[in-house]
Amino acid sequence: MQKTINFFGLIVGLIGLAIGIVSYFNTVKDKEISYNVLGPSYKVFDKEAIEGESSLKIFAKDSSKINQNIYLTTISIWNSGDLTINKSDVRKQIAIELKGINKIIDFKVIKEIESGVSKFTYEVSKDSIYNFDWNYFDPKHGLKFQVLYVGEENITGKLKGNILETDLVEFVPAEINEDGIENSSKITKIVVFSIFIFIGITTIILSYARIRKKKKTGELRNFDFIMYVIYPIILCIGILYTGYILFFKITEVPF
């Protein structure tokens, strides 16, 4: 009976530890800016249409003739962290450099969260968007751009800059299919997390059984305590952190 009570006491203690760890991670606040360049781009004009004897001619705003394929893509940038990013935190203004673009033909903001509050400003060059500025950059606030350009169908972007204690992160979709971007399904996350939980519980049970056996034979040593108690606790912490990443710390485009 006493052994059963001790076993359940261990389980209750581990559950308490788990609750404490989850509570800790839920209170941790991060500063982070994410960006996403949607790909592949949409071809809106084929250069073959103006080859040969065609009378069709395409010109940019600066009156330069365009004789290349024209593509359309969408770029998003948003505060994916938990804290407001203040203007005073900016050490070097951020810029999105676009690789694979020869020239931006047209550029338009198609969505801005709380535009009257955030009041974003920026500049556009041949192949980048730079000098971002704002009044307020709150969590989940940001911009979505529509970019018309000549260049490659698949382009990449790089967010550069320096903001105090703020990570600049590229949003990479978990899955990409013919219909566009999809995040990993909730079922997949649950299955993965369940496997980790099973491994953790199995390890705890085996460790407990091993300690009982060694204690009965008088072979229990300090090293055994570290091996069969501390190690399972560390494993449980890893499992909880994995669950936190899977379910609570997923970066998603909010608009």
C-alpha positions in Angstrom: 0.0 0.0 0.0 2.8 2.4 0.9 4.6 1.7 -2.4 1.4 2.5 -4.3 1.0 5.8 -2.4 4.7 6.7 -3.2 4.1 5.9 -6.8 1.0 8.1 -7.0 2.9 10.8 -5.1 5.6 10.8 -7.8 3.0 11.1 -10.5 1.2 14.0 -8.7 4.6 15.7 -8.2 5.4 15.4 -11.9 1.9 16.7 -12.8 2.6 19.7 -10.6 5.9 20.2 -12.2 4.3 20.1 -15.6 1.7 22.7 -14.7 4.4 24.9 -13.3 6.4 24.6 -16.6 3.4 25.3 -18.8 2.5 28.3 -16.6 6.0 29.6 -16.9 6.1 29.4 -20.7 2.7 31.1 -20.9 4.0 34.1 -19.0 7.2 34.5 -21.1 6.9 37.4 -23.4 8.9 37.7 -26.7 9.4 40.5 -29.2 9.4 39.2 -32.8 8.7 40.5 -36.3 7.7 37.9 -38.9 7.5 38.3 -42.7 6.3 36.1 -45.6 6.8 36.3 -49.3 4.1 34.3 -50.9 5.3 31.9 -53.6 5.2 30.9 -56.3 4.1 34.2 -57.9 1.2 34.6 -60.3 2.1 35.3 -63.9 -0.1 38.2 -65.1 1.6 38.8 -68.4 3.6 36.5 -70.8 6.4 38.1 -72.8 5.5 35.9 -75.7 2.5 38.1 -76.2 4.6 41.0 -77.3 7.2 39.0 -79.4 7.2 39.1 -83.2 4.9 41.4 -85.0 2.6 42.2 -82.2 1.5 45.8 -81.8 1.0 45.4 -78.1 3.5 47.3 -75.9 3.8 47.5 -72.1 5.3 50.4 -70.3 6.1 51.1 -66.7 5.3 54.3 -64.8 8.7 55.7 -65.8 7.9 55.2 -69.5 10.4 52.3 -69.8 9.3 49.5 -72.1 8.7 46.1 -70.5 9.7 43.0 -72.5 9.8 40.4 -69.7 7.2 38.3 -67.9 5.2 40.2 -65.3 4.4 38.6 -62.0 2.3 39.4 -59.0 3.1 38.3 -55.4 2.0 39.2 -51.9 4.3 40.1 -49.0 3.3 40.3 -45.4 5.1 41.8 -42.4 3.6 41.7 -38.9 4.3 41.8 -35.1 4.3 38.0 -34.3 5.5 38.5 -30.7 3.7 39.3 -27.5 4.9 42.9 -26.9 4.5 46.2 -28.6 7.6 47.3 -30.6 8.3 50.9 -29.9 10.0 53.3 -32.3 12.6 54.0 -29.6 13.7 50.3 -29.9 14.8 50.7 -33.5 18.6 50.7 -33.8 18.6 50.2 -37.6 15.4 50.5 -39.7 14.1 47.3 -41.2 14.0 46.5 -44.9 12.8 43.6 -47.0 15.3 42.8 -49.7 13.8 40.8 -52.5 16.0 38.4 -54.5 14.8 37.4 -58.0 13.2 40.8 -58.8 14.6 42.8 -61.6 12.3 45.7 -61.1 9.2 46.5 -59.1 6.6 47.9 -61.5 3.8 48.6 -59.1 3.4 48.4 -55.3 0.2 48.7 -53.2 -0.8 48.0 -49.6 -3.9 45.8 -49.7 -4.4 45.4 -46.0 -3.1 47.2 -42.9 -4.3 46.3 -39.4 -5.5 49.4 -37.5 -4.1 51.8 -40.1 -5.3 54.8 -38.1 -3.4 53.7 -35.1 -0.2 52.0 -36.5 0.4 54.6 -39.3 3.1 52.7 -41.1 5.4 54.5 -43.6 7.9 53.0 -45.9 9.8 53.5 -49.2 10.1 51.3 -52.2 13.2 50.9 -54.5 13.9 48.7 -57.5 14.1 45.5 -55.5 13.4 46.2 -51.8 11.0 47.8 -49.4 12.9 49.8 -46.8 12.8 52.6 -44.1 9.8 51.1 -42.3 8.4 53.4 -39.6 5.3 53.4 -37.4 3.6 55.2 -34.6 2.6 51.9 -32.8 3.5 48.4 -33.8 1.3 46.2 -31.6 1.1 42.4 -31.5 -0.7 40.9 -34.6 -0.6 44.3 -36.4 1.1 44.6 -39.7 0.9 45.2 -43.4 0.2 43.1 -46.5 1.6 44.3 -49.9 0.8 43.5 -53.4 3.9 43.7 -55.7 3.8 43.7 -59.5 7.3 43.0 -60.9 9.5 41.6 -63.6 11.9 38.9 -62.7 11.8 35.3 -61.7 8.6 33.4 -60.8 10.0 32.2 -57.5 11.5 35.0 -55.4 12.8 35.1 -51.9 12.9 37.8 -49.3 15.2 38.7 -46.4 14.2 41.0 -43.6 17.1 43.0 -42.3 17.5 45.6 -39.5 18.2 45.8 -35.9 15.6 46.3 -33.2 16.2 46.0 -29.5 15.7 42.4 -28.2 13.5 41.6 -31.3 13.9 38.6 -33.5 13.3 39.0 -37.3 11.8 35.7 -38.4 10.8 34.4 -41.8 7.4 32.6 -41.8 7.9 29.2 -43.4 4.6 27.3 -44.0 4.5 23.8 -42.7 3.0 22.5 -46.0 2.6 23.9 -49.4 0.2 22.3 -51.9 -1.5 23.2 -55.2 -4.2 25.2 -53.3 -1.6 27.4 -51.6 -0.3 27.5 -48.0 -1.5 25.3 -45.3 -0.3 24.9 -41.7 0.2 21.4 -40.2 -3.1 19.9 -39.2 -4.1 19.8 -35.6 -4.4 16.0 -35.8 -0.7 15.7 -36.9 0.3 17.8 -33.9 -1.8 15.8 -31.5 -0.3 12.5 -32.8 3.3 13.8 -32.5 2.6 15.1 -29.0 0.9 11.9 -28.0 3.9 9.8 -29.0 6.2 12.0 -26.9 3.7 11.6 -24.0 3.7 7.8 -24.4 7.5 7.8 -24.4 7.6 10.0 -21.3 5.1 7.9 -19.3 6.9 4.6 -20.3 10.2 6.1 -19.2 8.8 7.1 -15.8 7.2 3.7 -15.2 10.3 1.8 -16.1 12.5 4.1 -14.0 10.2 3.7 -11.0 10.3 -0.1 -11.5 14.1 -0.1 -11.7 14.5 2.0 -8.6 12.2 -0.4 -6.6 14.2 -3.4 -7.8 17.5 -1.8 -6.9 16.1 -0.7 -3.5 14.9 -4.1 -2.7 18.3 -5.7 -3.5 20.2 -2.9 -1.7 22.0 -1.9 -4.9 20.5 1.7 -5.0 23.2 4.3 -5.4 23.3 8.1 -5.8 24.1 7.7 -9.5 21.0 5.5 -9.9 18.8 8.4 -8.5 20.2 10.8 -11.1 19.7 8.2 -13.8 16.2 7.1 -13.0 14.7 10.2 -11.4 16.4 13.3 -12.8 16.6 12.0 -16.4 12.8 11.3 -16.6 12.1 14.8 -15.2 14.3 16.4 -17.8 12.5 14.3 -20.5 9.2 15.5 -19.2 10.4 19.1 -19.4 11.4 18.4 -23.0 8.0 16.9 -23.8 6.2 19.9 -22.3 8.3 22.3 -24.2 7.6 20.4 -27.4 3.9 20.7 -26.6 4.2 24.4 -26.0 5.9 24.9 -29.4 3.3 22.8 -31.2 0.2 24.3 -29.7 1.0 27.7 -28.2 4.0 29.1 -30.1 3.0 28.7 -33.7 3.7 31.7 -36.0 0.8 32.2 -38.4 0.0 35.0 -40.8 -2.8 36.8 -38.8 -4.4 38.5 -41.9 
